[in-house]
Amino acid sequence: MTGAFDRARTRISALLPARADLAEMARAPRRDLLAGLTVAVVALPLALGFGVSSGLGAAAGLATAVVAGALAALFGGSNLQVSGPTGAMTVVLVPIVAEHGPSGVLTVGLMAGVMLVALAALKAGRYMQYVPAPVVEGFTLGIACVIGLQQMPNALGVAKPEGDRVLVVAWRAVEEFVRHPNWTALALAAAVAVVMLVGARWRPALPFSLIAVVAATLVSQLAGLDSAKPIGALPSGLPAPSLGFLDLSAFGTLLAPAVAVASLAALESLLSASVADGMTVGQQHDPDRELFGQGLANIAAPLFGGVPATGAIARTAVNVRTGAGSRLAALTHAAILAVIVFAAAPLVSKIPLAALAGVLLATAIRMVEVGSLRAMARATRSDALILVLTAVATLALDLVYAVIIGLVVAGTLALRAVAQQASLDEVPLDRGDHSAEEHALLAEHIVAYRIDGPLFFAAAHRFLLELTDVADVRVVILRMSRVSTMDATGALVLKDAVQKLHRRGIAVMTSGIRPGQRQVLDSVGALDLLRLEGREYATTPEAIRGAREHLELAGLLPAVPTPKTHPDPRAASEERAR
């Protein structure tokens, strides 16, 4: 009991902030404070935009950036990660808002946070490394397309049409714009997007998203552009924490959406942390602690009216590029956004929705790495297929379903590739000390095959066909020393092949079975069958001598004195030791 308690305490302490984190924060605070200020400037329009896109409003986006951003920075597993509302999460939340309303989204966020904490306790973070790169690239491409399509109503200045499919909503928005064009909104959105895209190439260090939004707001106010609809009133501060949204009776219907949100939060956060590690030298995130920090962030954010949060790749990249070295930068980003919420809410409320749509359109375009997509498409046909399939599924179905489909297809293709590496090759008999005439006589009645690679469910049935199609001989020798792995299906197929050969009067002898494969063969009864009449040998020469003895007993070869054979490899080893 004491041992279990100690292990639990050790596990919990490993997920909590340590003294090393404080030491890192004190190493170069000036640099981290400057990085945090820069990230806050970049994050403000994104938080507002993603809050609006989610359906809960700009205030929800700001609350998420402040509360979740601070907690994830403090408890997360990366020194450089910046968390908050993201486009990928918005894609998942829109249908939840449509079906269950704002309270449903808050409940889903709380449930997802608990699930993330549970995943951290189960040490599930390590499995992120098994997600193939084509799945990640296709997932990112699909998200970028969905984010761009989601902005069509605000960018065109029309009311959001009815519909739960982003393609349908975008098309209806275009139809409404054609009937009643709003050129002011379109011009603002396009101008903000162009300024961001061109400015990022001209002066990457400048926060052109904020510059463009401020300029669009000033133009809208000074010119009296009534057709440029603003965000609207924002609360001058965070609401008091409350669980008033919680409806215990809705847990059953919200379980599936919560699993989807938790899965996406884990995937995107760990991916973002990995990207941050790759952009620096000497930084390495703790995946389980990152899940724990994101879990706490998502438990707390709904209490303040915030949407579910994840690690944000774009903001994290800005954080790294501006010189952040510790989690103080992400904490500073959250603190500055909190000040804006309390001090500048009236000014923020005047930002046109079209300007925020332009920010998100530019963000979606910048998410697409053309070089990475081209390289992935050129790598192999399988990689190209996985990328396209994941992207299309993301656009047409659901983000979590898209990842699952991508993983299933990638796993299937990988198994197919591994199965193709397995082979069953006929090999010439070792001549040994036999004369040429005797060797020719042996070759007439004996055929030897070497099995290379894995003998498992994806490749085993091909072996059955090849083995049972053997020519009219009296003995088949299977050389199994190069079998890399074997599962129960492979063992059963091998057993089936041996039985079919026995029914044709062909004896089967094996050599080189590895110790790790004996348990599998024994569990399905194949080992007893192979040991029938002493036909399982340690080496190929011993198997050939055993085959010759079998032919002598059948009267197909003249009896000659032969060395004593040892059917059982352990007996042979003991004999050699003596």
Protein Blocks (a to p, Z undefined) as FASTA:
>chain_A
ZZmmmmmmmmmmmmpccfklmmmmmmmmmlmmmmmmmmmmmmmmmmmmmmmmnonojklm
mmmmmmmmmmmmmmmmbfkbccdddfklmmmmmmmmmmnojmlmmmmmmmmmmmmmmmmm
nopmmmmmmpcfklmmmmmmmmmmmmmmmmmmmmnopacdedjbfklmmmmmmmmmmmmc
cfklmmmmmmmmmmmmmmmmmmmmbcfklmmmmmmmmmmmmnopaklccfbjcdebdddd
dfklpcfklmmmmmmmmmmmmmmmmmmmmmmmmmmmmmpghiacdfklmmmmmmmmmmmm
mmnopacddddfklmmmmmmnopabfklmmmmmmmmmmmmmmmmmmmmmpcfklmmmmmm
mmmmmmpcfklmmmmmmmpmmlmmmmmmmmmmmmmmcfklmmmmmmmmmmmmmmmmmmmm
pccddddddfkjadfklmmmmmmmpccdddehjddfklmmmmmmmmmmpccdfbdcddfk
lpmbdcfklmmmmmmmmmmmmmnopacddehiafklmmmmmmnommmmmmgghiacfbfk
lmmmmmmmmmmmnopaccdddddddfblklmmmmmmZZ
